[in-house]
Amino acid sequence: MPPPPPRPFPAPAATAPPPRPAWNTNHNLVVTHPLLSLERCASFRRLLQLQALLTVTGLAAHRFPTSRLLAFCALSDPPRPAHAAAVLAQCAEGPNAYMLATMMRGFLRAGFPARALALFRSVLRDRLPADARTFVFALKAACSSFAASPRGEAVHGVALKRGFLSQSVLVGNALVHLYASSLSFRDARKVFNEMPDRDVVSWTTLVDGYARGGLPDEAWRVFCRMVVSEGMWPNGVTLVAAASAVGQMGLLGLGRMVHRCVAESGVGTSVNLENALVDMFWKCGCLASAKEVFDRMADKDVYTWTSMVSTYAKCGDLESAVQLFERCLGGTRFLGVA
């Protein structure tokens, strides 16, 4: 009887690839060239080593390797806009739209909106490639500047001329945010109404703009139109804005509707959303509902504790306010109790 065939060696267990660093948001990108291991680069020192290697081999002159170097400099924490600008200037093939938008985003993350706008002007003047992201970051830069309205209107005019308003919901959303943040609600509503397509961000931006601008009635009308007429389900940010609007109006019935919507929406709870519900209920005069939300919260931050202590104090229950304050003296920092 012949001996049994030898058993094959077991295949080695597959190991999961190391996680991508935070700056690398392109999860669909697969790079096989060994010199482009910068996709896993997690330190600026290592980046400089890889950049030197790319320069020696001549790969640094091409757009793709340069775009990845640029993404690290612009999107890492902290951003390094000066090095990113140097990388961009050394690209022999010239920048593409992605690289220019990434550079603008890096300037914004570093707190230099004026430099982002200057780069946008260079894009227009030199007829460099631009896409929807270029205009989105230009509008964000305009929104962060002192002369937000005139600069934003100028970007708006160029976007309209190039057809981005009819092609990109991202640009439309950025424009609604710009005008709402500047309290130019007529312009914000005009852009919103003229958008051929709207997503949940479009509606949320308008609801939040009205709520922050002290127009809770309008915020609630837009929220109802979004959910009832358009059948678009809100996300967590939408519900925070709706809770803020109801709190300003002080209408408990609407507050219970928002609370029920949170429970039925399936968006999941977050500290920000639950904080908004606590704040909404005490402004509507319902201490019991505010306490119920507070007690069920799995995670609480400084705003949670401060808001609940303030709620007890403003409702006249000073004993409970002092007791809750004493509960969280162990390391919790308060913003202040009225």
Backbone hydrogen bonds, N-H to C=O, Kabsch-Sander energy under -0.5 kcal/mol:
donor,donor_aa,acceptor,acceptor_aa,energy
24,N,21,P,-1.3
25,T,23,W,-1.1
27,H,25,T,-1.3
29,L,26,N,-0.9
36,L,33,H,-1.7
37,S,34,P,-1.0
39,E,36,L,-1.2
40,R,37,S,-2.0
41,C,38,L,-1.2
47,L,43,S,-1.8
48,L,44,F,-2.2
49,Q,45,R,-1.5
50,L,46,R,-2.2
51,Q,47,L,-2.9
52,A,48,L,-2.1
53,L,49,Q,-1.8
54,L,50,L,-2.6
55,T,51,Q,-2.3
56,V,52,A,-2.3
57,T,53,L,-1.9
58,G,54,L,-0.7
58,G,55,T,-0.6
59,L,54,L,-1.1
60,A,54,L,-1.8
61,A,58,G,-1.1
62,H,59,L,-1.8
66,T,62,H,-1.7
67,S,63,R,-3.0
68,R,64,F,-1.7
69,L,65,P,-2.1
70,L,66,T,-2.7
71,A,67,S,-2.2
72,F,68,R,-1.9
73,C,69,L,-2.1
74,A,70,L,-2.6
75,L,71,A,-2.5
76,S,72,F,-1.9
80,R,73,C,-3.5
84,A,80,R,-2.2
85,A,81,P,-2.6
86,A,82,A,-1.7
87,V,83,H,-2.4
88,L,84,A,-2.5
89,A,85,A,-2.1
90,Q,86,A,-1.1
91,C,88,L,-1.1
92,A,90,Q,-0.8
93,E,61,A,-1.3
94,G,91,C,-1.1
100,L,96,N,-2.1
101,A,97,A,-2.4
102,T,98,Y,-2.4
103,M,99,M,-2.2
104,M,100,L,-2.2
105,R,101,A,-2.4
106,G,102,T,-2.3
107,F,103,M,-2.1
108,L,104,M,-2.1
109,R,105,R,-2.6
110,A,106,G,-1.8
111,G,108,L,-1.3
112,F,107,F,-3.2
115,R,112,F,-0.5
116,A,112,F,-1.6
117,L,113,P,-2.3
118,A,114,A,-2.1
119,L,115,R,-2.2
120,F,116,A,-2.0
121,R,117,L,-2.4
122,S,118,A,-1.8
123,V,119,L,-2.1
124,L,120,F,-1.9
125,R,121,R,-2.9
126,D,122,S,-2.8
127,R,124,L,-0.6
128,L,123,V,-2.3
135,F,131,D,-1.3
136,V,132,A,-2.2
137,F,133,R,-2.5
138,A,134,T,-1.6
139,L,135,F,-2.4
140,K,136,V,-2.1
141,A,137,F,-2.2
142,A,138,A,-2.3
143,C,139,L,-2.3
144,S,140,K,-1.3
145,S,141,A,-0.6
145,S,142,A,-0.9
148,A,145,S,-0.6
148,A,146,F,-1.0
151,R,147,A,-1.8
152,G,148,A,-2.7
153,E,149,S,-2.6
154,A,150,P,-1.8
155,V,151,R,-2.2
156,H,152,G,-2.6
157,G,153,E,-2.3
158,V,154,A,-1.8
159,A,155,V,-2.6
160,L,156,H,-2.5
161,K,157,G,-2.2
162,R,158,V,-2.1
163,G,160,L,-0.9
164,F,159,A,-2.1
165,L,159,A,-0.7
167,Q,163,G,-0.6
168,S,164,F,-2.6
172,G,168,S,-1.4
173,N,169,V,-2.6
174,A,170,L,-2.2
175,L,171,V,-2.1
176,V,172,G,-2.3
177,H,173,N,-2.3
178,L,174,A,-2.3
179,Y,175,L,-2.5
180,A,176,V,-2.5
181,S,177,H,-2.6
182,S,178,L,-1.4
183,L,180,A,-1.4
184,S,179,Y,-3.0
185,F,183,L,-1.2
188,A,184,S,-2.3
189,R,185,F,-2.7
190,K,186,R,-1.9
191,V,187,D,-2.5
192,F,188,A,-2.3
193,N,189,R,-2.8
194,E,190,K,-1.6
195,M,191,V,-0.7
195,M,192,F,-0.9
203,W,199,D,-1.6
204,T,200,V,-2.5
205,T,201,V,-2.6
206,L,202,S,-1.5
207,V,203,W,-2.6
208,D,204,T,-3.0
209,G,205,T,-2.0
210,Y,206,L,-2.4
211,A,207,V,-2.3
212,R,208,D,-2.8
213,G,209,G,-1.8
214,G,211,A,-1.2
215,L,210,Y,-2.9
219,A,215,L,-2.1
220,W,216,P,-2.5
221,R,217,D,-2.2
222,V,218,E,-2.5
223,F,219,A,-2.2
224,C,220,W,-2.7
225,R,221,R,-2.4
226,M,222,V,-2.4
227,V,223,F,-2.3
228,V,224,C,-3.1
229,S,224,C,-0.8
230,E,225,R,-2.5
232,M,226,M,-2.5
233,W,231,G,-0.5
239,L,235,N,-2.0
240,V,236,G,-1.9
241,A,237,V,-2.1
242,A,238,T,-2.5
243,A,239,L,-2.5
244,S,240,V,-2.1
245,A,241,A,-2.2
246,V,242,A,-2.4
247,G,243,A,-2.5
248,Q,244,S,-1.9
249,M,245,A,-1.7
250,G,246,V,-2.1
251,L,246,V,-1.0
252,L,250,G,-0.8
255,G,251,L,-1.8
256,R,252,L,-2.3
257,M,253,G,-1.4
258,V,254,L,-2.2
259,H,255,G,-2.4
260,R,256,R,-2.4
261,C,257,M,-2.3
262,V,258,V,-2.3
263,A,259,H,-1.9
264,E,260,R,-2.1
265,S,261,C,-1.6
266,G,262,V,-0.7
274,E,270,S,-2.6
275,N,271,V,-2.7
276,A,272,N,-2.0
277,L,273,L,-1.8
278,V,274,E,-2.4
279,D,275,N,-2.6
280,M,276,A,-2.4
281,F,277,L,-2.7
282,W,278,V,-2.0
283,K,279,D,-1.8
284,C,280,M,-1.4
285,G,282,W,-1.2
286,C,281,F,-2.8
287,L,285,G,-0.7
290,A,286,C,-1.7
291,K,287,L,-2.6
292,E,288,A,-2.1
293,V,289,S,-2.3
294,F,290,A,-2.3
295,D,291,K,-2.9
296,R,292,E,-1.4
297,M,293,V,-0.6
297,M,294,F,-1.0
305,W,301,D,-1.8
306,T,302,V,-2.3
307,S,303,Y,-2.5
308,M,304,T,-2.2
309,V,305,W,-2.6
310,S,306,T,-2.5
311,T,307,S,-2.0
312,Y,308,M,-2.3
313,A,309,V,-2.4
314,K,310,S,-2.8
315,C,311,T,-1.6
316,G,313,A,-1.2
317,D,312,Y,-2.2
318,L,316,G,-1.4
321,A,317,D,-1.8
322,V,318,L,-2.4
323,Q,319,E,-2.3
324,L,320,S,-2.6
325,F,321,A,-2.1
326,E,322,V,-2.3
327,R,323,Q,-1.6
328,C,324,L,-1.1
329,L,326,E,-1.0
331,G,329,L,-2.6
332,T,328,C,-0.8
338,A,336,G,-0.5
